[in-house]
Structure formats: structure tokens, C-alpha cells
């Protein structure tokens, strides 16, 4: 007797996606898809859930392009209007999060240009002070010029009691808040929100190299502040 057409042999791998199912890597995941369906049905609770999840992120993005927090809030609101107007056109080719960030970036860039605020990327990655004593790097006559003379301690090697202290955490938070806007945004997305480097570069319209430079400078400055704090204890 012939087996049913949809039965697979034991041990065989999964078949291709059925018609209408999202393809791996190109469609939203199950959670995004479920939320998206609720949004398209006009469910208010779904929109509130989306805002709660991503509003702070859109505000971070906006603040990186405009002069003040009040203007950033206006940009974030404009971005959410764009989300509402465009939700039925969203095709799921990226994550819902990336799509929202791209809307926020575009709105912020437009507002920044209108304010005549033009900051070339070269100014963000210029030879600025990284907050580390130059003597900690090998000189031009060394076999490995520019490398560390002694590597900084990794954050994972710090004593549990030190990292758990409220004072130490406050120092780290203050150091992050003091970073230039774009460096703070990249560091926040990468090390706090857990985004991948390629995901950040795509969402913010950066090259991979630019994203790496911004992240390196941000981490270096925060690390230097933390090292100084721990040395004083």
C-alpha cells in the first residue's frame, strides 16, 4: 500500500517551506508574525506592546542625529506615525525591529538636515583621545607597533563583588551616557540590547568598518573609566 504523499521517511530532514510559510532568514520570526497580524487587524494592545518594546530604541536613534532631547522626542513620534502608516506595506524581509529602526533613522536624518546639522562621519572616527595613556601601546620601533604593552583586564575577570557594587555599575552607566551620541548608540545596541554588528550597520546605515570603529572607541572609553575607578578602590 502506498504511503501518504506527505509522509517522510524516518530520519529525513525537513522539507521546503509550504506555500505561505516564512522562509528562514528572510521573513519575520513567529513572534513578529503573530504581532504583525494583530497590528494589521488594528488591535490597540498590539500597538501598545510594540511601542513599549521599541520606543526607547527609536529615541536613542533619533538623539544621535538631532541636537536636543525634545527634538529627538518629536522625531521618535514622527517615526511611530510612519510605522502606523506603513505597517500594512511591511513585507517581513527584515525583522520588525530593524524596519522600525530604519524608519527612525530616515526621519532623524531628514530632521537633522532641516536643522542644518551636518556632521561628517570622519568627525566621528577622527584621531580623538581614546581616554588611554599612549604609553600603554608599543612604539613605532617595536616589532608590533601600536599593540598593547599590557592588555587591559577583561570585564569578565573583574571580581564579582566589584561588578555587583552599585557604585561600580553607576560609574559604567555614567561613562556610557558621556559617550558621543553615535558611539553610545552603537555600544547600547551591541552590548546592552544584544544586536549583531551586521544588524547594527544595516539599521544605522553604516559600513561594517565604521560600526567596528565606533564600537571600539566606545568600549575603550568605558573600559578606561572603569579601570580608573577600580584602581582607586
N, C-alpha and C positions, 0 to 999 in steps of 0.2 A: 504494500500500500504506500502510495507516495506521501511523503511528509508535507505538511502545510508549507506554503511558499515563504511565510515569514519566519519559519523556524530556522535557527542557525545551528551548525554543528558545535558540539561541546568543545570549548577551548578556542573557538574562533573569535576574532576581535570584533568590535562594534562596527556596524555597517555605516554607510554615509548618512548624514542628517536627512531626515524625512523632509518633504516639502513643507515650508513654513517654519521649520525649526531654525534657530540662530546658529550660524557657523562659529566654531571656536575661534577666538582671536579677532573676529570681525563684527560680532554682534554683542549687544549688552548681555550681562550675565542674568541669571534667573531673577535675582533681586531687583536689578534695574528694570528688567522686562515687566515684572509684576507692578512695580511702582509706576512705570511709564503708562501701563494700561489704565491704572487708576487715575493718573493725571489727565489722560485723554478723555476719560469719562467725566471729567470735571469734578472729581472728588476733592473737596476742600481740605480734608485731613491729609491727603496725599501731598498736596502742595505745601501745607504747613510742615510736613515731615521733610520735604525736600529743602525748604528754607532753613529749617533747624540744622540739617546736615551740612549744608554748603554755604550759608550766608557769611559766616566768618571768613571762609576761604575767598569769596568774591571781594570782601572788604580788604583783605590782605593784598590781593592782586591790584585792586583799584588804588590803594595807598602807595603802591610802588610807582605809579605813573603820574599822580597829581600832587598838588602842593600841601593840601591840608586834609585833616580827618573829615571835616564837614563836606568837602568836595568829594572825598572818597565815598562817603555815605550816599551822596547823590548819584555817583557813578554806579555803585552797587545796586541802588534802586532801579536805575535805568537798565542795568543788566538783567534784573529779575523781570522787568517788563518784557525785555527781549526773550527771556525764557518762556514766559507765558504765551507770547505771540508766536513763538517758533516751535512749541512743543509738538504740534501736530505734523511738523515737517522734519522732525528729528528721525533719522533713518537708522540709528543704532550702529553706525560704523565705527564709533569710538564709545568709550564709556560715557555715561550721563555726566559724570563729574568733569571729564575733560571737555565735553561740549559746553558745559556751563562756564568753565574757566575761560574758554576761548571767547565766549560772548563777553565776559567781563574784561578780558584783555582788549578786545576791539573797542568796547565802549570807553575804556580808560585811555587808550591811545588817542581816540578821537577827541576826548575832552582835554587831554594834555596838549594836543596840537592847537586846540582852540585857545588855550591859555598861553600859547607861545612858549611852552616849556619844552625845549628841545635839548635832551641830554644824550650825546653820542655814546654808544656802548664803550668806546675807547676810554671814556672818562671813568667808567665803572671798573675797568680792569687795568688801569694805568699803574705805573710803578709807585703805588702808595705804600705807606707804612703798614706792615702786617702785624705790628704790635710785638715783634720778637727781636731780641738783640741780634744784630748781624753777625756777632762773633760766634753764634751758635751754628753757623754754616761754614763749610770748608772754603778756603780761599781759592783764587784763580790758579795758584801754583800747585794746588793739591791734585792728587791722582783722580779725585772725584769732586771737582769744583761745584759748589752750590749745594752739596749734600749736607745733611745734619752732621755736626761733630758728635753729638749725642742725641739720640732720638727722644722726643718728649714721651712722657708716660701716657699710655692709652687710658681712656676713661674707664675701661673695664678693670684696669689694675688698681684703681683707687680703692682705698679701704671702704668697706660697706658703711662703716659708721660715719665716714666723712660725707659720702654721697647722700646718705639718708638725712643729714642735718638740714634743717630748714634754711639756715643761713647760707649754706653752700648752694642749695637749689635757687635761692633768691639771687645769689651772685650770677649764676648761669643765666637766669631769666633776664636780669638787667643787662648782661653782656649781649644777649640776643636782641633785646629791644634797642640797644645802642648801635646796632649794625646799620649800614646804609640800606635803604629800602629793598633794593633788588637782592642784595646778599641775604637779608633777613627772610625774604620771601622764599628764596631757593633753599636756605637752610631749614626753614619751617616745613616746607613741603617734603624735603628729603628725609630729615632726621626726626621730625615730630609726627608728621602725617603719614610717613612711610611710602611716599611716591618713589618710583624708579627714576633714574637720571633721564632716560629717553622720554618718559612720560612728562617730566617737568619741562624739558627742552621743547617738546611739541606744544604743550599747553601755553607756554610763555613766548613762543616764537623765537627761541634761542638756538644757536648751533650747539652741538654736543660739547665742543671745546669751550664755548662761553659758559655753559652751565657748569662745567667742571671747574673753571677758574673762579666763578662766583662762589661755588660751594667750598672750594679750597680756602679762599680768603676768609669766608665767614667762619669756617671751622677753626682756622688758625687764630683768628682774633679771640674767639670764645675760649679756645684752649689756653691762650696766653693769659687771659684774665683769670681763668680757673687755676692755673699753675701758680700765679702770683698770690692768689687767695690762700691756697693750700700751703704755700711756702711761709706765709705769715702766721699760720696756726702753730 
